Amino acid sequence: MKPEREKSTMTRVYLVRHGEVKNHASGVYNGRTDVGITERGAEQMRLLRDRLREAGISTLYSSSLARTVEGGRIIGEGWGLPRRVVPELQERNFGEWEGLTFEGIRDRYPDLFAAWQEDVTAVRPPGGESLYDVSERVLRAYLPIIEQHRGERILIVAHGGVNRVILAHALKMEIRRIFRIDQEYGCLNVIDYYDDGFAQIRLING
C-alpha cells in the first residue's frame, strides 16, 4: 500500500552546489569571497543543464555570489525561465578566517581553533558567523521559497555549507552532524516536500 502522502501536493527541489572554483587547489575557506568558477566548473554546470532539461523546473534560484549566479546562468541557458538571486543563500561568512586554510586558522587563532574543534556549531570566527547563524539565515529564506512554489519543481544553485543546512533540516539531523553530508562541486541533491511537512530525500551528492 502506498503512503497516503503521495496523494498530496509534492514540491520538488533540485539543490545544486556550484561548480569547481578557481582557487580550489589552495584549500582556503572562501566563504563570502567572490571567486569565479573554472572551465571544469562551467562544464559541471552544463552537464547538469542537460541532465535536468526535461525536469519541468519552473524557477531557478541562486545566492548572490558569482560562483552560483554563473552556475544558474549556465544551467538555465535556453530554458527561458525566471532566475532569482537570494543574498541569504550565500555561503557562511568566515570573517577573518576567509582566505586561510585549516592549518592557517589553527596557527593564527590557536585558542579559538581549539574551541571550534570542541564545538563546530557555536564558534564564530572574528567578524563571521557560527553554524547556528548560517542555519537560521538560510532557513529563514529557504522555507518561504518552498511555500511560495508549492506543487512546483524548482532549482537552487547554492554552496556546500548552505546545502548541508538544507539537507540536515529535511533529514531532521542535528546541525552539528552536517559534515557527515558530502557536497562535491557540481553535485545534485533532490528533495521532495509534501503538504503534511514530510520531506523525502531522493538524491544526495549525485
BAMI-806683 format. One record per residue (C-alpha): residue in one letter; x, y, z; residue number from 1. Coordinates in steps of 0.25 Angstrom, whole numbers, plus 2048, in hexadecimal, padded with zeros to 3 digits. Last residue first. Layout:
BEGIN
<atom><rest>A</rest><east>X</east><north>Y</north><up>Z</up><nr>NUM</nr></atom>
...
! end
This chain:
BEGIN
<atom><rest>G</rest><east>863</east><north>833</north><up>7E4</up><nr>206</nr></atom>
<atom><rest>N</rest><east>867</east><north>83A</north><up>7F1</up><nr>205</nr></atom>
<atom><rest>I</rest><east>859</east><north>835</north><up>7F8</up><nr>204</nr></atom>
<atom><rest>L</rest><east>84D</east><north>830</north><up>7F0</up><nr>203</nr></atom>
<atom><rest>R</rest><east>83F</east><north>82D</north><up>7F3</up><nr>202</nr></atom>
<atom><rest>I</rest><east>83E</east><north>834</north><up>800</up><nr>201</nr></atom>
<atom><rest>Q</rest><east>830</east><north>833</north><up>806</up><nr>200</nr></atom>
<atom><rest>A</rest><east>82A</east><north>83F</north><up>80E</up><nr>199</nr></atom>
<atom><rest>F</rest><east>81D</east><north>83E</north><up>816</up><nr>198</nr></atom>
<atom><rest>G</rest><east>816</east><north>84B</north><up>819</up><nr>197</nr></atom>
<atom><rest>D</rest><east>808</east><north>845</north><up>817</up><nr>196</nr></atom>
<atom><rest>D</rest><east>807</east><north>84C</north><up>80A</up><nr>195</nr></atom>
<atom><rest>Y</rest><east>813</east><north>845</north><up>804</up><nr>194</nr></atom>
<atom><rest>Y</rest><east>821</east><north>848</north><up>801</up><nr>193</nr></atom>
<atom><rest>D</rest><east>82A</east><north>841</north><up>7F7</up><nr>192</nr></atom>
<atom><rest>I</rest><east>839</east><north>843</north><up>7F8</up><nr>191</nr></atom>
<atom><rest>V</rest><east>843</east><north>841</north><up>7ED</up><nr>190</nr></atom>
<atom><rest>N</rest><east>852</east><north>843</north><up>7EE</up><nr>189</nr></atom>
<atom><rest>L</rest><east>85C</east><north>846</north><up>7E3</up><nr>188</nr></atom>
<atom><rest>C</rest><east>86B</east><north>847</north><up>7E3</up><nr>187</nr></atom>
<atom><rest>G</rest><east>873</east><north>852</north><up>7DB</up><nr>186</nr></atom>
<atom><rest>Y</rest><east>87E</east><north>853</north><up>7E5</up><nr>185</nr></atom>
<atom><rest>E</rest><east>87D</east><north>848</north><up>7EF</up><nr>184</nr></atom>
<atom><rest>Q</rest><east>873</east><north>848</north><up>7FB</up><nr>183</nr></atom>
<atom><rest>D</rest><east>876</east><north>83D</north><up>806</up><nr>182</nr></atom>
<atom><rest>I</rest><east>86C</east><north>83C</north><up>811</up><nr>181</nr></atom>
<atom><rest>R</rest><east>873</east><north>837</north><up>81E</up><nr>180</nr></atom>
<atom><rest>F</rest><east>877</east><north>846</north><up>820</up><nr>179</nr></atom>
<atom><rest>I</rest><east>868</east><north>849</north><up>824</up><nr>178</nr></atom>
<atom><rest>R</rest><east>869</east><north>842</north><up>831</up><nr>177</nr></atom>
<atom><rest>R</rest><east>86A</east><north>84F</north><up>83A</up><nr>176</nr></atom>
<atom><rest>I</rest><east>85D</east><north>853</north><up>833</up><nr>175</nr></atom>
<atom><rest>E</rest><east>855</east><north>848</north><up>839</up><nr>174</nr></atom>
<atom><rest>M</rest><east>84E</east><north>840</north><up>82E</up><nr>173</nr></atom>
<atom><rest>K</rest><east>83F</east><north>841</north><up>82C</up><nr>172</nr></atom>
<atom><rest>L</rest><east>842</east><north>83C</north><up>81E</up><nr>171</nr></atom>
<atom><rest>A</rest><east>83C</east><north>848</north><up>817</up><nr>170</nr></atom>
<atom><rest>H</rest><east>843</east><north>851</north><up>820</up><nr>169</nr></atom>
<atom><rest>A</rest><east>850</east><north>84A</north><up>81E</up><nr>168</nr></atom>
<atom><rest>L</rest><east>84E</east><north>84B</north><up>80F</up><nr>167</nr></atom>
<atom><rest>I</rest><east>84C</east><north>85A</north><up>810</up><nr>166</nr></atom>
<atom><rest>V</rest><east>858</east><north>85C</north><up>819</up><nr>165</nr></atom>
<atom><rest>R</rest><east>861</east><north>853</north><up>810</up><nr>164</nr></atom>
<atom><rest>N</rest><east>85D</east><north>85B</north><up>804</up><nr>163</nr></atom>
<atom><rest>V</rest><east>861</east><north>868</north><up>80B</up><nr>162</nr></atom>
<atom><rest>G</rest><east>86E</east><north>863</north><up>80F</up><nr>161</nr></atom>
<atom><rest>G</rest><east>872</east><north>85D</north><up>801</up><nr>160</nr></atom>
<atom><rest>H</rest><east>86C</east><north>869</north><up>7F9</up><nr>159</nr></atom>
<atom><rest>A</rest><east>860</east><north>86D</north><up>7F1</up><nr>158</nr></atom>
<atom><rest>V</rest><east>859</east><north>86B</north><up>7E4</up><nr>157</nr></atom>
<atom><rest>I</rest><east>84A</east><north>869</north><up>7E7</up><nr>156</nr></atom>
<atom><rest>L</rest><east>841</east><north>862</north><up>7DD</up><nr>155</nr></atom>
<atom><rest>I</rest><east>832</east><north>862</north><up>7DE</up><nr>154</nr></atom>
<atom><rest>R</rest><east>827</east><north>858</north><up>7DB</up><nr>153</nr></atom>
<atom><rest>E</rest><east>819</east><north>85C</north><up>7DE</up><nr>152</nr></atom>
<atom><rest>G</rest><east>80E</east><north>858</north><up>7E7</up><nr>151</nr></atom>
<atom><rest>R</rest><east>810</east><north>862</north><up>7F2</up><nr>150</nr></atom>
<atom><rest>H</rest><east>819</east><north>86D</north><up>7EC</up><nr>149</nr></atom>
<atom><rest>Q</rest><east>817</east><north>878</north><up>7F6</up><nr>148</nr></atom>
<atom><rest>E</rest><east>818</east><north>86E</north><up>802</up><nr>147</nr></atom>
<atom><rest>I</rest><east>825</east><north>869</north><up>7FD</up><nr>146</nr></atom>
<atom><rest>I</rest><east>82A</east><north>877</north><up>7FC</up><nr>145</nr></atom>
<atom><rest>P</rest><east>825</east><north>87A</north><up>809</up><nr>144</nr></atom>
<atom><rest>L</rest><east>82E</east><north>86F</north><up>80F</up><nr>143</nr></atom>
<atom><rest>Y</rest><east>83A</east><north>874</north><up>808</up><nr>142</nr></atom>
<atom><rest>A</rest><east>83C</east><north>882</north><up>80D</up><nr>141</nr></atom>
<atom><rest>R</rest><east>83A</east><north>880</north><up>81C</up><nr>140</nr></atom>
<atom><rest>L</rest><east>841</east><north>872</north><up>81A</up><nr>139</nr></atom>
<atom><rest>V</rest><east>84E</east><north>879</north><up>815</up><nr>138</nr></atom>
<atom><rest>R</rest><east>84F</east><north>883</north><up>820</up><nr>137</nr></atom>
<atom><rest>E</rest><east>84C</east><north>87A</north><up>82C</up><nr>136</nr></atom>
<atom><rest>S</rest><east>855</east><north>86F</north><up>827</up><nr>135</nr></atom>
<atom><rest>V</rest><east>860</east><north>879</north><up>824</up><nr>134</nr></atom>
<atom><rest>D</rest><east>85F</east><north>87F</north><up>832</up><nr>133</nr></atom>
<atom><rest>Y</rest><east>85F</east><north>871</north><up>838</up><nr>132</nr></atom>
<atom><rest>L</rest><east>86C</east><north>86E</north><up>830</up><nr>131</nr></atom>
<atom><rest>S</rest><east>872</east><north>87A</north><up>836</up><nr>130</nr></atom>
<atom><rest>E</rest><east>874</east><north>886</north><up>82E</up><nr>129</nr></atom>
<atom><rest>G</rest><east>880</east><north>890</north><up>82B</up><nr>128</nr></atom>
<atom><rest>G</rest><east>887</east><north>89C</north><up>830</up><nr>127</nr></atom>
<atom><rest>P</rest><east>890</east><north>894</north><up>839</up><nr>126</nr></atom>
<atom><rest>P</rest><east>88D</east><north>886</north><up>836</up><nr>125</nr></atom>
<atom><rest>R</rest><east>880</east><north>882</north><up>83E</up><nr>124</nr></atom>
<atom><rest>V</rest><east>880</east><north>875</north><up>846</up><nr>123</nr></atom>
<atom><rest>A</rest><east>872</east><north>86F</north><up>848</up><nr>122</nr></atom>
<atom><rest>T</rest><east>871</east><north>863</north><up>83F</up><nr>121</nr></atom>
<atom><rest>V</rest><east>87F</east><north>85D</north><up>83E</up><nr>120</nr></atom>
<atom><rest>D</rest><east>880</east><north>85B</north><up>84D</up><nr>119</nr></atom>
<atom><rest>E</rest><east>88D</east><north>855</north><up>852</up><nr>118</nr></atom>
<atom><rest>Q</rest><east>895</east><north>857</north><up>845</up><nr>117</nr></atom>
<atom><rest>W</rest><east>890</east><north>865</north><up>845</up><nr>116</nr></atom>
<atom><rest>A</rest><east>895</east><north>867</north><up>853</up><nr>115</nr></atom>
<atom><rest>A</rest><east>8A2</east><north>862</north><up>84F</up><nr>114</nr></atom>
<atom><rest>F</rest><east>8A2</east><north>86C</north><up>843</up><nr>113</nr></atom>
<atom><rest>L</rest><east>89E</east><north>877</north><up>84C</up><nr>112</nr></atom>
<atom><rest>D</rest><east>8AA</east><north>875</north><up>855</up><nr>111</nr></atom>
<atom><rest>P</rest><east>8B4</east><north>872</north><up>849</up><nr>110</nr></atom>
<atom><rest>Y</rest><east>8B0</east><north>87E</north><up>840</up><nr>109</nr></atom>
<atom><rest>R</rest><east>8BB</east><north>880</north><up>837</up><nr>108</nr></atom>
<atom><rest>D</rest><east>8C1</east><north>872</north><up>836</up><nr>107</nr></atom>
<atom><rest>R</rest><east>8B4</east><north>86B</north><up>837</up><nr>106</nr></atom>
<atom><rest>I</rest><east>8AE</east><north>874</north><up>82D</up><nr>105</nr></atom>
<atom><rest>G</rest><east>8B9</east><north>872</north><up>823</up><nr>104</nr></atom>
<atom><rest>E</rest><east>8B9</east><north>863</north><up>825</up><nr>103</nr></atom>
<atom><rest>F</rest><east>8AA</east><north>863</north><up>820</up><nr>102</nr></atom>
<atom><rest>T</rest><east>8AE</east><north>86C</north><up>815</up><nr>101</nr></atom>
<atom><rest>L</rest><east>8AC</east><north>87B</north><up>815</up><nr>100</nr></atom>
<atom><rest>G</rest><east>8A6</east><north>884</north><up>80A</up><nr>99</nr></atom>
<atom><rest>E</rest><east>89A</east><north>887</north><up>813</up><nr>98</nr></atom>
<atom><rest>W</rest><east>89D</east><north>885</north><up>822</up><nr>97</nr></atom>
<atom><rest>E</rest><east>89C</east><north>894</north><up>825</up><nr>96</nr></atom>
<atom><rest>G</rest><east>88D</east><north>893</north><up>823</up><nr>95</nr></atom>
<atom><rest>F</rest><east>888</east><north>885</north><up>81F</up><nr>94</nr></atom>
<atom><rest>N</rest><east>87B</east><north>889</north><up>81A</up><nr>93</nr></atom>
<atom><rest>R</rest><east>874</east><north>87C</north><up>816</up><nr>92</nr></atom>
<atom><rest>E</rest><east>870</east><north>87B</north><up>808</up><nr>91</nr></atom>
<atom><rest>Q</rest><east>865</east><north>884</north><up>802</up><nr>90</nr></atom>
<atom><rest>L</rest><east>856</east><north>87F</north><up>802</up><nr>89</nr></atom>
<atom><rest>E</rest><east>852</east><north>88C</north><up>809</up><nr>88</nr></atom>
<atom><rest>P</rest><east>856</east><north>894</north><up>7FC</up><nr>87</nr></atom>
<atom><rest>V</rest><east>84B</east><north>88E</north><up>7F4</up><nr>86</nr></atom>
<atom><rest>V</rest><east>84C</east><north>890</north><up>7E5</up><nr>85</nr></atom>
<atom><rest>R</rest><east>841</east><north>88C</north><up>7DC</up><nr>84</nr></atom>
<atom><rest>R</rest><east>841</east><north>886</north><up>7CE</up><nr>83</nr></atom>
<atom><rest>P</rest><east>834</east><north>885</north><up>7C7</up><nr>82</nr></atom>
<atom><rest>L</rest><east>833</east><north>87A</north><up>7BC</up><nr>81</nr></atom>
<atom><rest>G</rest><east>836</east><north>87C</north><up>7AD</up><nr>80</nr></atom>
<atom><rest>W</rest><east>83D</east><north>86E</north><up>7AD</up><nr>79</nr></atom>
<atom><rest>G</rest><east>848</east><north>872</north><up>7A3</up><nr>78</nr></atom>
<atom><rest>E</rest><east>853</east><north>873</north><up>7AD</up><nr>77</nr></atom>
<atom><rest>G</rest><east>84D</east><north>86F</north><up>7BB</up><nr>76</nr></atom>
<atom><rest>I</rest><east>859</east><north>867</north><up>7BF</up><nr>75</nr></atom>
<atom><rest>I</rest><east>863</east><north>871</north><up>7BA</up><nr>74</nr></atom>
<atom><rest>R</rest><east>85C</east><north>87D</north><up>7C1</up><nr>73</nr></atom>
<atom><rest>G</rest><east>85A</east><north>875</north><up>7CE</up><nr>72</nr></atom>
<atom><rest>G</rest><east>868</east><north>871</north><up>7CF</up><nr>71</nr></atom>
<atom><rest>E</rest><east>86D</east><north>880</north><up>7CC</up><nr>70</nr></atom>
<atom><rest>V</rest><east>864</east><north>885</north><up>7D7</up><nr>69</nr></atom>
<atom><rest>T</rest><east>869</east><north>87A</north><up>7E0</up><nr>68</nr></atom>
<atom><rest>R</rest><east>878</east><north>87D</north><up>7DE</up><nr>67</nr></atom>
<atom><rest>A</rest><east>876</east><north>88C</north><up>7DE</up><nr>66</nr></atom>
<atom><rest>L</rest><east>86F</east><north>88D</north><up>7EB</up><nr>65</nr></atom>
<atom><rest>S</rest><east>861</east><north>892</north><up>7EC</up><nr>64</nr></atom>
<atom><rest>S</rest><east>85B</east><north>884</north><up>7F0</up><nr>63</nr></atom>
<atom><rest>S</rest><east>854</east><north>87D</north><up>7E5</up><nr>62</nr></atom>
<atom><rest>Y</rest><east>845</east><north>87A</north><up>7E1</up><nr>61</nr></atom>
<atom><rest>L</rest><east>840</east><north>874</north><up>7D5</up><nr>60</nr></atom>
<atom><rest>T</rest><east>831</east><north>873</north><up>7D2</up><nr>59</nr></atom>
<atom><rest>S</rest><east>827</east><north>86A</north><up>7CC</up><nr>58</nr></atom>
<atom><rest>I</rest><east>82F</east><north>85D</north><up>7CA</up><nr>57</nr></atom>
<atom><rest>G</rest><east>828</east><north>852</north><up>7C2</up><nr>56</nr></atom>
<atom><rest>A</rest><east>833</east><north>848</north><up>7C3</up><nr>55</nr></atom>
<atom><rest>E</rest><east>835</east><north>847</north><up>7B4</up><nr>54</nr></atom>
<atom><rest>R</rest><east>842</east><north>84F</north><up>7B3</up><nr>53</nr></atom>
<atom><rest>L</rest><east>847</east><north>84A</north><up>7C1</up><nr>52</nr></atom>
<atom><rest>R</rest><east>852</east><north>841</north><up>7BC</up><nr>51</nr></atom>
<atom><rest>D</rest><east>856</east><north>84A</north><up>7B0</up><nr>50</nr></atom>
<atom><rest>R</rest><east>857</east><north>856</north><up>7B9</up><nr>49</nr></atom>
<atom><rest>L</rest><east>85E</east><north>84E</north><up>7C4</up><nr>48</nr></atom>
<atom><rest>L</rest><east>869</east><north>84A</north><up>7BA</up><nr>47</nr></atom>
<atom><rest>R</rest><east>86A</east><north>859</north><up>7B6</up><nr>46</nr></atom>
<atom><rest>M</rest><east>86C</east><north>85D</north><up>7C5</up><nr>45</nr></atom>
<atom><rest>Q</rest><east>877</east><north>852</north><up>7C6</up><nr>44</nr></atom>
<atom><rest>E</rest><east>87D</east><north>858</north><up>7B9</up><nr>43</nr></atom>
<atom><rest>A</rest><east>87D</east><north>866</north><up>7C0</up><nr>42</nr></atom>
<atom><rest>G</rest><east>885</east><north>860</north><up>7CC</up><nr>41</nr></atom>
<atom><rest>R</rest><east>88F</east><north>85A</north><up>7C3</up><nr>40</nr></atom>
<atom><rest>E</rest><east>891</east><north>867</north><up>7BC</up><nr>39</nr></atom>
<atom><rest>T</rest><east>893</east><north>86D</north><up>7CA</up><nr>38</nr></atom>
<atom><rest>I</rest><east>889</east><north>874</north><up>7D2</up><nr>37</nr></atom>
<atom><rest>G</rest><east>88A</east><north>882</north><up>7D8</up><nr>36</nr></atom>
<atom><rest>V</rest><east>88E</east><north>887</north><up>7E6</up><nr>35</nr></atom>
<atom><rest>D</rest><east>886</east><north>891</north><up>7EE</up><nr>34</nr></atom>
<atom><rest>T</rest><east>88C</east><north>88F</north><up>7FC</up><nr>33</nr></atom>
<atom><rest>R</rest><east>87F</east><north>88D</north><up>804</up><nr>32</nr></atom>
<atom><rest>G</rest><east>884</east><north>880</north><up>80A</up><nr>31</nr></atom>
<atom><rest>N</rest><east>891</east><north>87D</north><up>802</up><nr>30</nr></atom>
<atom><rest>Y</rest><east>898</east><north>874</north><up>80C</up><nr>29</nr></atom>
<atom><rest>V</rest><east>8A5</east><north>870</north><up>806</up><nr>28</nr></atom>
<atom><rest>G</rest><east>8AA</east><north>863</north><up>801</up><nr>27</nr></atom>
<atom><rest>S</rest><east>8B2</east><north>869</north><up>7F6</up><nr>26</nr></atom>
<atom><rest>A</rest><east>8AE</east><north>85F</north><up>7EB</up><nr>25</nr></atom>
<atom><rest>H</rest><east>8A0</east><north>865</north><up>7EB</up><nr>24</nr></atom>
<atom><rest>N</rest><east>8A5</east><north>873</north><up>7E7</up><nr>23</nr></atom>
<atom><rest>K</rest><east>89D</east><north>874</north><up>7DA</up><nr>22</nr></atom>
<atom><rest>V</rest><east>890</east><north>86D</north><up>7E0</up><nr>21</nr></atom>
<atom><rest>E</rest><east>88B</east><north>860</north><up>7DB</up><nr>20</nr></atom>
<atom><rest>G</rest><east>87C</east><north>861</north><up>7D8</up><nr>19</nr></atom>
<atom><rest>H</rest><east>871</east><north>866</north><up>7E1</up><nr>18</nr></atom>
<atom><rest>R</rest><east>869</east><north>85C</north><up>7EA</up><nr>17</nr></atom>
<atom><rest>V</rest><east>85C</east><north>858</north><up>7E5</up><nr>16</nr></atom>
<atom><rest>L</rest><east>84E</east><north>856</north><up>7EC</up><nr>15</nr></atom>
<atom><rest>Y</rest><east>843</east><north>851</north><up>7E3</up><nr>14</nr></atom>
<atom><rest>V</rest><east>837</east><north>854</north><up>7EC</up><nr>13</nr></atom>
<atom><rest>R</rest><east>82A</east><north>84C</north><up>7EA</up><nr>12</nr></atom>
<atom><rest>T</rest><east>81C</east><north>851</north><up>7EF</up><nr>11</nr></atom>
<atom><rest>M</rest><east>812</east><north>846</north><up>7F1</up><nr>10</nr></atom>
<atom><rest>T</rest><east>803</east><north>848</north><up>7F3</up><nr>9</nr></atom>
<atom><rest>S</rest><east>7FC</east><north>83D</north><up>7FA</up><nr>8</nr></atom>
<atom><rest>K</rest><east>7F9</east><north>82F</north><up>7F4</up><nr>7</nr></atom>
<atom><rest>E</rest><east>807</east><north>82A</north><up>7F7</up><nr>6</nr></atom>
<atom><rest>R</rest><east>804</east><north>82E</north><up>806</up><nr>5</nr></atom>
<atom><rest>E</rest><east>7FB</east><north>822</north><up>807</up><nr>4</nr></atom>
<atom><rest>P</rest><east>807</east><north>818</north><up>807</up><nr>3</nr></atom>
<atom><rest>K</rest><east>806</east><north>80E</north><up>7FC</up><nr>2</nr></atom>
<atom><rest>M</rest><east>800</east><north>800</north><up>800</up><nr>1</nr></atom>
! end
